[in-house]
Amino acid sequence: MSKFELKLPQMGESVAEATLTTWLKEVGDTIEMDEAVFEIATDKVDSEVPSEVEGVLVEKLFDVDDVIKVGQAVAIIEVSGEGETPRKETVAETVTVNDGDVAAVAETVTVAKETVETPTHDYSGTERFYSPLVKNIAKQENISIAELDAIKGTGKEGRVTKNDILAYVENRNTYDKKEKSKEQKHVQEESMAKSESTVSKPQQSAQPIATGAGDEVIAMSRMGKLIAKHMVESVSTSAHVQSFIEVDVTNIVNWRNKHKVVFEKQEGEKLTFTPIFMEAVAKALKKYPMMNISVDGDTVIKKKNINIGMAAALPDGNLIVPVIKNADQLNLVGMAKVVNDLANRSRNNQLKPDEVQGGTYTVTNVGTFGSVFGTPIINQPQVGILALGAIRKIPSVIETAEGDFIGIRSKMYLSHSYDHRVVNGALGSMFTKAIADYLEAWDVDREI
């Protein structure tokens, strides 16, 4: 018998760790090749981790809710079919010790004592989020809370990444003491200001909500709590402003009704309205690249690639946003295939971590549930999100060369939420109008 270490695999370029959510196998269970052993979750997606060998699970190295780094062993599987590795017997040996060895050992002991006596810092008191990996590095390098809070993060929502803290450690000894003192003083002043604000304006403590007979208390899911946290953070980060525009999509409705059966037979894919809307959004982002940006402190990052997030509702009521990468480079057939594939795998919890990252703009279809329009919350660190309202047949004024008439038209609302810190009303409105113009100018003679 031999033992195999099942490690947490690489789940994407930007994913360094994950949380163990469920053990699918117990100690003593037989495991087949490629059979799922446990489930993990990142801040974006849940995944199952399969076994690379056949055997029996003999040891679990982590518990549920533990944070695991990529490459760490998570389970030990005993593999049959191979001979046991013979144990090595302990042989007593005579060792000659010289003065140099004694000095080296003494120095090692001294270093070990200093390491043990070095005070450890408690990072639970800070309001800023740090990953377990960053905290471990900070503890090893004896970095104080004040120093850690002063590090400018380059990660999502300004978080400190592994590279940020390693760069800080590398340059730490070269920092000017005076400048470092100023940074610490600034942090202390901010802390004092918060304390004074708390004293002058005491926060009202949340009162527990009373439950009555028959009330059901339901715990929020892990994904639900993450979504709630992201939504609150987004509202507190971006200055949300909305623009709305009504669009006549009669030509699109008629064209789709005419071609959807042929499209499905020819391409093996259903033709929904979503890829048509995504195509229009991609064109508008190319026309107005300052909508395809992110804010990093006092700077703006203009994204090269147009990666459109597509909000998808899950069967459990939660939401996930897979990303259509390089959406501007897809034709309608390619867009339809990508949209359908991401939607199907979203519902079946089969998305990869990289497929829900890197979005530069987001579209959500509130019309799926009958809403005429909505005011969606921006998906950070993006600066805009578009809500597609329900398509309805309504009486409308039709302007012609012979005069105005009343007719039945298929119309919908586009609701655009954007970050007023960097997107003014003119840009936000012109962007929305560009999408409407593309949709209303749809070529009824367009071939598939």
PyMOL commands that set and color helices and strands:
alter all, ss='L'
color gray80, all
select helices_A, chain A and resi 99-117+123-125+132-140+145-150+156-158+162-174+177-200+222-237+250-267+274-287+289-291+327-329+332-347+353-356+366-369+425-440
alter helices_A, ss='H'
color red, helices_A
select strands_A, chain A and resi 2-7+17-23+30-31+36-41+46-50+55-60+67-69+73-79+240-248+293-296+299-302+308-310+312-313+319-320+323-324+361-364+384-388+392-400+403-419
alter strands_A, ss='S'
color yellow, strands_A
deselect
rebuild
show_as cartoon
